[in-house]
């Protein structure tokens, strides 16, 4: 999410200006050129939580908000990339024997989990 707290994280990010955005409204991208197996991280120029009337927000499983993303990676990541996230409580990178993403909703209050092996994804809520 684009908030005041994440501004410093994207201070030196590459600015991508899509042709469909107004001039000066760019997507900030933290590239990971030296470690291709880690994701590029981006921030849209819109601040705050967006809520659209046509999008469902009452989920049958009771989830409300994404509270953390944990990226597992196999190879040693460059410290320059990981240093971008060292103070971010909602984003974590962990060395692992696999490349995997875990999305945690509502701080895993329900203590439920679903693994999607084909997507290398775990969802906890």
N, C-alpha and C positions, 0 to 999 in steps of 0.2 A: 504494500500500500504506500502511496505517496503521502507522507506526513512531514511535519516539521522535524521529527526525530530522525527521519531517513535522509534529510538533505545533505548532511556531511558525508554520508556513505557514497553519494553520487557526485561529490564535488569535482572530481577529476575524470568523470566518465566521458566517453565518446558521445557526441550529440548527433543523433540521426534525425534529419528533417524530412518526414514523409511528404510527398506532394499533396496528399489529401488533408494535411493539417495546415492551419493558418501559419504564416511566417512567424518565426520566433517560438512556436510551440513544437518542441522536439522531444523525442524519446531518448532518455539517458541510458547508455549501455556500458556496463563494466565487462569488457572483453577478457577472456582468459586465453590469450594467444599462446602462452607457453605450456598450458595444460589443457589440451583439447577435450579430454574426457570429463572435465568439469563444465557446468553450464555457464553460458553467458547470462548475466543478470541485468534486467532492464527495469526501468521505472517510467510509467506513463506520466504525462505532464499534468494529469488531473489530481487535485488534492482531495483528501477525505474519502470517506466511505460513500460509494454511489448506491442508490437504491432506485430501481426502476419498477414502476407499477406493474409492468407486464412480465416481470421475472418472479417466479415463485420463491418465497422466502420461508414458508412453513414446510419443512421437510418431514417426511413420515418417520425418519429415524431421530428427529429432534435436534439435528445439528443447526448451529446458528452462525459460527464464525471460525475461520481458519486462524489458529493461534500459534502454530509453529510449523516450520518445514525443516526436515533433517535430511541432508544429502550425504549418503555414504559413497565413498570413492575408493578405488583399488590402488591407484598409484599415488605417490607422494605429491601433494599439491604444493605449488609455490607459495611461500609465505606472503608474498605481496598480495596475491589474490585473497587468501584467507584473512589477512589483516583487515581487509575491508569490512569483515563481518564479526570481528572479535568482540565488539560491544553490542551486538544485535541479539537480543534475547529470543526473537522469533525465528531466527535462521541459524542453523548449525551445520557444520561440515565435519564428518567423522571418517577417519581411515577405516577401511573394511576389506573384506575378501570379495566384495561385490560392489557394483554400481547400483544404487537403489535410492528411491525417494520415499520418505515417510511424511505424510501430511497429517497433522494433528489438529482436530477441531475441538473447540470448547475445552481445551486443556485436558482432553481425554476423560472428562467427568463421568461418562457412562462406562468407562473401562471396557469398551468394545473395540474390536479390531477386525479388519477385512484385508486379506492379502490378495493382490492381483499379480501373480507370478509373471504372466505374459507381458505386463506393463512395467515390471520391476518397481512396483508401487505398493505401499501399505497405507491404509487409511485408518486412523484411530479417532474415536469420538467418545 
